[in-house]
Amino acid sequence: MTAGGYQKGRLRREDIISAAFEVYREFGYHGSSLREVAKRAGITHAGLLYYFPTKEALLAAVLERRDAEDTEREKLDIQPGMELLRHLIALAEFNVAHRGIVEVYARLAAEAVAPDHPAHDYFIRHYRVARESAVATFKALAESGELRPGIDPEAAAVAFIALEDGLQVQWLTKPDEVDLVGSLRFFLQNLLTVPID
């Protein structure tokens, strides 16, 4: 295949992932179909299957793209500590401005609690990595004296992740009543000995 052919294929693949994201946002994973994704992407069902032979393969690509975009945009691959907390708040600010991303994530996370859901293993890994990163961050803050004495880094990490996801669901339900970013800041500031901003 020529370089132009590879580029065209890459662009087509990205179009399909974008279309799938929109379909999942509207109908959830179980309520969506590859035919609807193909229609939105402007290709045939057979054309979509060339790039993504199963619905599960397409779901994996959607989730991987979201993670990669978040990590790159918000520079989440930095060392644990205060700066990472600030980047996580910036990610929450981005999400508030991009409701569709939060809707897809919240819907898929809820559906994926079922062990037979194709994204179940993804969310197990996702939450494990998130917890490990948060624990490392709170431990680094404890070592630097920036975490209040008596705060258990592991408990703080689990509570932070639960708060983050729970706030997203509350915010999706009543965005005019729930300050997602402000609530995250409030929680974190109460754990710290220094200003978060």
Secondary structure as UniProt FT lines:
FT   HELIX           3..27
FT   TURN            28..31
FT   HELIX           34..41
FT   HELIX           45..51
FT   HELIX           55..74
FT   TURN            75..77
FT   HELIX           82..97
FT   HELIX           99..111
FT   TURN            112..113
FT   TURN            115..116
FT   TURN            118..119
FT   HELIX           120..143
FT   TURN            144..145
FT   TURN            149..150
FT   HELIX           153..173
FT   TURN            175..177
FT   HELIX           180..189
FT   TURN            190..191
//
